[in-house]
Amino acid sequence: MAIERLKTSKPDAEKAEDDAKVRAVVEATLHDIETRGDAAVRDLSQKFDGYAPERFRLSPSEIEAAMQKVSTREMEDIKFAQTQIRRFAEAQRASMTDIEVETLPGVVLGHKNIPVQSVGCYVPGGKFPMVASAHMSVLTANVAGVPRIVASAPPVNGAPHPAIVAAMHMGGAHEIYVLGGIQAVGAMAIGTETIEPVHMLVGPGNAFVAEAKRQLFGRVGIDLFAGPTETMVIADDTVDAELCATDLLGQAEHGYNSPACLITNSRKLAEETMAECDRLLTILPTAETARVSWRDYGDVIVCDTYDEMLKVANDMAYEHVQVMTDRDDWFLEHMQSYGALFLGPRTNVANGDKVIGTNHTLPTKKAGRYTGGLWVGKFLKTHSYQKVTTDEAAAMVGEYGSRLCMLEGFVGHAEQCNIRVRRYGRRNVPYGEAAE
């Protein structure tokens, strides 16, 4: 068995150096927002977006005016996408049920799924205004029943992006802000004089937004630690190089540091895919970005066996994993670490990103080893409760509890149990004495 790397991305040390620079910028910026509030947010928006209106929150009339700029066809497309995403999110929500069980006579345990009470949904703008991210965060939070949904996206060409505003509003946002970058997530999480802080931040973003969410985690909840978009193609000789190269570069265009990886057991396919990538980069309108990503963050790995391909894929734990082999369902059964799977040549990551119904906010940087992506369940907190309904149960559980507390040396804990044994039990236990 052998694994051969025909193409490798730049060294991890260089990537870590880039990350360190981002960390320092974000830390200073968040401190500025916490110290100066609205003034810092306004200065940052002016500096990075050339945008400093009297207020960043859109009024109902401004929302309506923005939506009027969306064409009929675009509005129909947004509605279609939101219908698919809502349909799947509602099915996911229905799978999460409250429970209550009597585990012993008189002992009732249960849990309730309670929505997070306020959420800040960030929608990236910049080079690519990501309308679909509004569906994925705002609409999914709405299905979960979040009572306060705040949505924010940067201005595009000095104004709110009409389609993003439409998607936010139609998805169920209660407050819409025209703010981007660190200043957006910082303001939503920390709060300012005019923006009430939220309990949770969700949504993708560039390296600075991702790092801001990481630094704010704890003060607020987050959906997941998200880095640059990653795409992996697992393919054998049942597909051709054009399909593989298209799927790799289709995601590499996201940014200058978007990893793209081909794993195959066909050296011929690997070499042809690299050649096809070179060809497509001469005609792709977004080649300026995709070329840098492919050069610095592209990998091509040739394996001898499907088992090797599986192992490499699980170890790398990429965000998007496109599987095009003669055994796609075998990979579905055995893949354990990834963001989302796209099975078969008819499927593609772009449809998952925009319209098919699954959520496109997914784990990156190997986070797929311990978490899945954003879904309706991320907006729900599962809280347990207990109640004891009979004297017999209170005394019986209390006796066990008392002894187990004393085993750990917690005398005060034991007395909580003992007082129940004394009050509800059939025999008296002297004050301060543990049940035997």
N, C-alpha and C positions, 0 to 999 in steps of 0.2 A: 504493500500500500504506500502511496506517495502523494504528496500535495505539492504542486508546483505553482509558484506565483509568477505569472507572465508580466504582470504590471502591479506596482505597489504605490500606495499613497505616501505623502511626505511623512517623515519620522514623527513619532508621538511627542518627542521633546519640543519640536517646533510648534506643534499644535498646542501644547501646554503653555508655551510662551505667549501665544496669541490669547489664550484664555486668561492668563494673568493680567494682561493689559486691560481686557474687558472688565475684569473684576474690580480693578482700581477705579476705573471711570464710573462704574455703577455705584460703588460705595460712596464716592464723593457726591454724586448726583442725588442719591436718596437722602443723604444727610442734608443737602441743600433744601430739598423739598420739605423735609421734616422741620427744618429751622425757619424757612421763609414762606412756606405754604404757597398761596396763590401767586405771590410775586415770583417765586422760583419757577413755578409751572409756566407762567407767562413768558419769562425770560427764555426758558428752554424751548418753548414752542416757537418763539420768534427766531431764536438762533438756528434751530434745526429745520423748521418748516416754513419760516417766514410768515407766521400766522399768529396774530394776537388780537382777536376780536374783543368786544366789550365783555362777552361771556362765552364760555366754551360749550355750555349745554345748549342744545337746540330746543327751541320752543316748538309747540305743536304746529304753528304756522310755517316755521322753517323746515320742519320735517315734511310737511305737505308740499312745500315748494320744491324741495329736493326730489321727492317722489314723482312730481309732475315731469321731471326731466328724464325719467326712465321710459324707454319706448315700450309699446304694447308687447312686442315679442320678448323683450328682456324681462318684463314683468311676468309674463306667462312662464318663462323658463325658471325664474326664481320661485314661482308658486309650485311648479312641478317638482323642483328639487326639494323644497320644504315639505311637500306632501310625502315624498319618499322617506325623508329623514324623520319626520314626525311619526310616520307609520311604524318604522322600526323602533324608534324610541318608546313609543306607547307599548309595543310588544315587550320591550325590555322592562318597562315600568311594571307591567302586569305580572312579570315573573318574580317581582320582589314583594313578597307578602308579609304582613304582620303575623306574628304567631303568638299563641298562648297555650301552654301545656301544663297539666297537673303532673309533676314528676314524682310526687309522693302524695298520699292522701292529705289534703289540707295545704299543700305547698304548690303555689301557682307561679310559674315563670313565663316571661314573654319578652318580645321585643317589638318596637315600633320603628318604622322607617320615616324619619322626619326630615323635610327639606332643609338645607342650609338656608338661613334667613335673608342673606344678601350676597350677591355674586357680581364680580366685575369681569366682564367679558371683553378681552382685547382682540381686535380684528386688525391684522397687519395691513398696511398700505404701502407706501414707498414705491419701489419699482413695479410691484404687482399688487394692485388693490384686491385683496382676497375676499371677495363677496361671500364665498362659500363658508368662510370661517364664522360669519355671523349666524348662518344656519346651525353650524355644529355646536356653538356654545350657547347662544341666546335661546334658540328654539328648544334645545335639549334641556336647558335649565327651566324653561317654561313648562315642558312636559313633566318635569320632576316636581313642579309646584312651588318653585322658589318665589317668594312674595315680592322681592325687590331685585330686579335685574338691571344692572348698569352696563351699558355698552359704550366702548370708545374705539375710535379709529382715527388715524391722522388725516389731515386735509390732503387733497390731491389737487395740484395746481391752484393752491390757495383757497380752496373751498371744500365743503363736505362732499364726499363722493356719493352721487345720487343713488347708485345701485346698492352700495353698502348701507346707506341710511334706510332704504326701502327694506332690505333684508333684515336689518335690526328691528325696525318697527313691526314688520309683518311677523317676525319671529317671537315678539312679545316683550321687547325691551321697555322698561319703565322710564329710564333716563338714557339719553344719547348725548355723548360728548364728542367733540371734534378735537381729539388730542392723540398724539402718537408717542411711541418710544417709551423711554424710562419715565418721562413725565406723566404719561398716561397711567401705567401700572403703579407708579409710586403714589400718584394722587389718589387713585382708587383704594389702595391698601392703607396708606398712612392717613389720608384725609387732609383737607385744607379748610379754609374759612368757608368755602362755598360747595365743597364736595364731601358728603358724609362717607366715612370709610366703610368698606365692605368686609364680609367675613371670609371671602374666598376669591381667588383670582384664577381665571382659566383662559385658554386660548394660546395659539402659537405666536411666534414673533422672531425677530432677528436675535443675534447673539446677545445684544444688550438687554433686550426684553427678557430673554430666557434667564440671564444672570440676575436681573432685577427680581424676577419671581423666586429664584433660588435664595437670594439674600432676604427676601421678605417672608419666606416660609417660616412658620412659627407665629409670627405676628398675624398672618392670615393663612388659610389653607390654600393649596394650589392643586391643579389637576394632576400635574406630573412635571418632572424635570425634562424640559424639551430643548434640544439643541437644533442645529441645522438639519434640514430634511435629509433622510437617508433612504436609498433605494437599493434593493438587492434583486438580481435576477438569477434564479436557479433554473438551469435549462440543460436539456440534452439534445441529441440530434433530431428530435421530432420537430424542432422549430429552426428558423433560419436567422442569420446574422442581422438582417434588417429589423426584424421584430425585437431582438435583444437590444440592439443599439438604440432603437427608438425609445424603448422603455427605460434604458439607462439615462440617456440624455434628456428625456422628457422631465425627469426630476432634477438632474444636475443644473438645469437652468434656474432653479430657485435662488441660488446665491453662489458666491465664490468659494464656499467651503461646504458644499453639499456632497457627502460621500455617495458614490455609486459603485456597486460591486457585481461582477458576474462570477457565478460559481457553476462550473460545468464539468462533465466527464468526457467532453469532446474537445481535444486540442484544436481540431479543425474549426469548430464553432468559435472557440476562443479567439483564434487568430483572425478569423473573418469578421468577428464582431469588433475587434480593435480597428481593423481596416475600415469597417463601415462607420464606426464612430468618427474616424478622421474625415471620411467623405461627408457625413451629415454636418459636421462642424464647419464645412465650407459653404453650406447653404442655410443653416438654421438661423433665423433672425435673432435669436437670443444666444448665439454662439459666443459672444464676448464673455458672457458669464459662464455658460456651460463648459467652455473650453478650459477655463481656469479650474473649475471644480473637477473635471475629468483628469486634468493634468496632475493636480495636487492631491486629490482625494479619491481617485479612481483605482480600483483593484480588479484584477482578473486572476482567478484561481482555478487551476485545473486539477481535478481529483481523479482517482482511478475508479472509485465505486460510488454508488448512491449513498451508502452508509457514511463515507467520508464527506460527501457533499452535505449531508444532514448534520454531521458533527460540526463542520466549519460554520454552517449557517446558524446553528444554535449557539455556538461560541461567540459569534459576532453580534447576534441579537439585533438585527437591523429593524428600522421602523417599518418600511414597506418591503414585503417579500413577494415578488412575482414568481410563481412556480409554473413552469411550462415543460413538462416531462411526460413520459409514458406512465407515470405513477403519481399523479398529483394528489390523489386521496391518501396515498401512503405518507406523503409529506404532511398533509393535514393531520393525520393520526399521530405522527411522531414529532412534529415541530413543537417545541416547548417555549422558546424565547424569541419573541418578535412583537412588532406592533400590530400589524394586520397582514393577513395572507390574501393573495389575489391568485386564484387557482385557474389555470388553463389559459390558452392563448386568446380566448374571446374576452377574458377579463383584463382590466388594466387599472393601474394606480390612479390615473386621472379621473376615471369614473368614480372611484372610491373617494377621491378628493372632493368632487364637485356635486355628485347627483345620485349615486346608486342607493344611498340610504344609511350606510354605516358611517361612523364618525371619523373625521380625518385628523383629529388632534391625537397624536400617537406618541408612545415613548421612543426616545432616541438615546444615543450614548450608552447602550446596553441596559437601559432601564427596563426593557422588555423582559429581563430576567425576573423582575419582582413586581411588575405592574402591567396592566393592560392600558388601553387608551381611554380617552374621555368618553363617558357614556352616561346615561341617565342616572345610574347608580352612584356616580361620583358626586352628584348634588344631593344625595340622601345620606343621612347619618342614621346608623342602626343603633338604637338605644335600648338597653335591656331594662326590665323592671321585675320586681319580686313582690309577692304578698303571701302571707301565711294566714289561713282562714279558720284554723281550729286550734283549740288549746293543746290538744295532743301533739299536733305537729310542732307548735312553738316550743313545747318542752322537749320533745324528742330531738329536734334539730339543735336546740340550745345546748343539750348535753354534749353532743358531738362537737359543736362549735367551741364550747368552753374548754374542753380537753385539747383541741387543736390549737387554740390561742395560747394556752399555758405551755404547750410543746414549744412554741416560739418565744415564750417569755413575755407575751403581751397580756399583763394582768388586767389592764383597763378594758381591753377587748373582751377578755373572758367574762368580766363582770356584766358587759352588755348581754351576753348569753345567759349568765346566771340569773339575772333579774327576771328574765322570761321564764326560766325554769321554776323559780320561786313563785311567780305570780300565776303561771298557767299550768304548772305540773301538779301531779297528784300527791307528791310528797314534798315536804318543806326542806329547803336547803338553806342553812344559816347564811346570813349576809356575808359576802366576801369569800365564801368557800366554794371552790369549783365543784361542779357535779362529778360524781364518781362514775 
